[in-house]
Amino acid sequence: MDKKQLEKYRKKLVEKRKDILDEFRKNVNYRMESAADDGTQDIADKATMAYNKEFLFSLTDSERDMLQLIDEALIRINTKDFGVCNSCQSEIKVTRLEAVPWARYCLNCQELQEQGLLE
């Protein structure tokens, strides 16, 4: 992959990373504001708030996973391994990288990984 393509993917990854971190900061601020309001709510409001908090905590886990995948992809760009499947070492198709620039596997190996057949 040439430098121009790598730079395009680097920008996409950095932008996605920034978006996730911005969203995380908003969620943290929301949680802090919600904690302050807990004393003035009725039972239905508290149930809704508990559901929203649980949802936000689950987002944090997926955000953390996504950040890790993005950071790994940025490292692969630096080491010139970007666009190569971590399992079979074949080239990952450009259409896949356009949709999922943090992809570690080609489509075939990704399917195997999701089935638990790939470490």
N, C-alpha and C positions, 0 to 999 in steps of 0.2 A: 504494500500500500504506500502511495506517495505521501510526501509531507503535507501537501494541500488537503488531502482527504483526512489524514490524521488530525490536522488542526481543526477541520470541520467537526469531527467527532469529539475532539477535546472540548470545543466550545459548547456543543450540545450537552456533554456530560457535566461540565462546570455549571451551566445554566440550570440543569435539572437538580444538581446538588444544592444550588442556591435556593431554588424554589422549595425544596424539601426543608431546608433549614429555616427559611422564612415562615413556612407553614408550622413548623415545630415551635418557633418562637410565639406565633399567634396562639397556638394551643396552650402553651405554658401560661401565657398571660390570661387566657380564658379560664384555665383551671384556678389560677390565683384569684381572679375576680369571683368565680363561682364559690370558692371556699369562703369568701367573705360574706356572701349572701345567704349561706345555708340556714341561719337562724330565723329568717323571716318567711319561710316557705311552709305551705301546707303539705300534706302527705303526698298528693299527686305531683306537686312541683318537685318534691324530694325524689320521688321515683323517676321522674323524667331526668332530673339532674344526675342521678346515679347511673342511668342508662347512658347519658351523654358522656359522663366521665369515663365509663368503661369503654365506650367507643373511642374516645380520644386516647386512652392508654393503649388500645389495640393498634391504633394508627401509629403510635410511637414505635411499636415493635416492627411493623412493616416499613416504616420510615428508616429505622436503624438498619434493617436488612438491605434496603435499597441503597442507602448511603455506602454500605460496605461493598456492594456490587459496583457502584459507581467508582469508588476509590480504587478497587481492584482493576477496573477498566482503564482508569487513568494511569495506573502503574504499568499496565500492559502497553499503553501507548508509549510510555517512556522507555520501555525495554524492547520495543518493536515487535511485541508478541500480539498486538491488537489485531483482531480479525481472524485469529487462528483458534480453532477449537481446542479447549484444554484437554479433551480426552483423545480424540483421534488425530489431532494435528492437521486436519483439513481446513481449508479456508471457509470462513463463515460467509454466507451469501450477503451481498450488499443490501438486498431488500430486508433481510433480518436485522442487520446492523442499523439500518435507517429507522426501523420500528423499535428496536431494543438495543441501543448502542452499548449497553452494559452486558450484553450476552456473552457468556463464557463458553457456550457449546453451540455447535451446529444444530440444525433442527433435529436430525436423527438422534444425536447424542442427548439433546435436551429431552426428547421423548423417553429415552432409556432412563435418564436421571429421574424424571417424574414418576416412572414406574418402579423406581427403587432398584433398577438393574445396573446402575452406574454409581460409583462412589463419588 
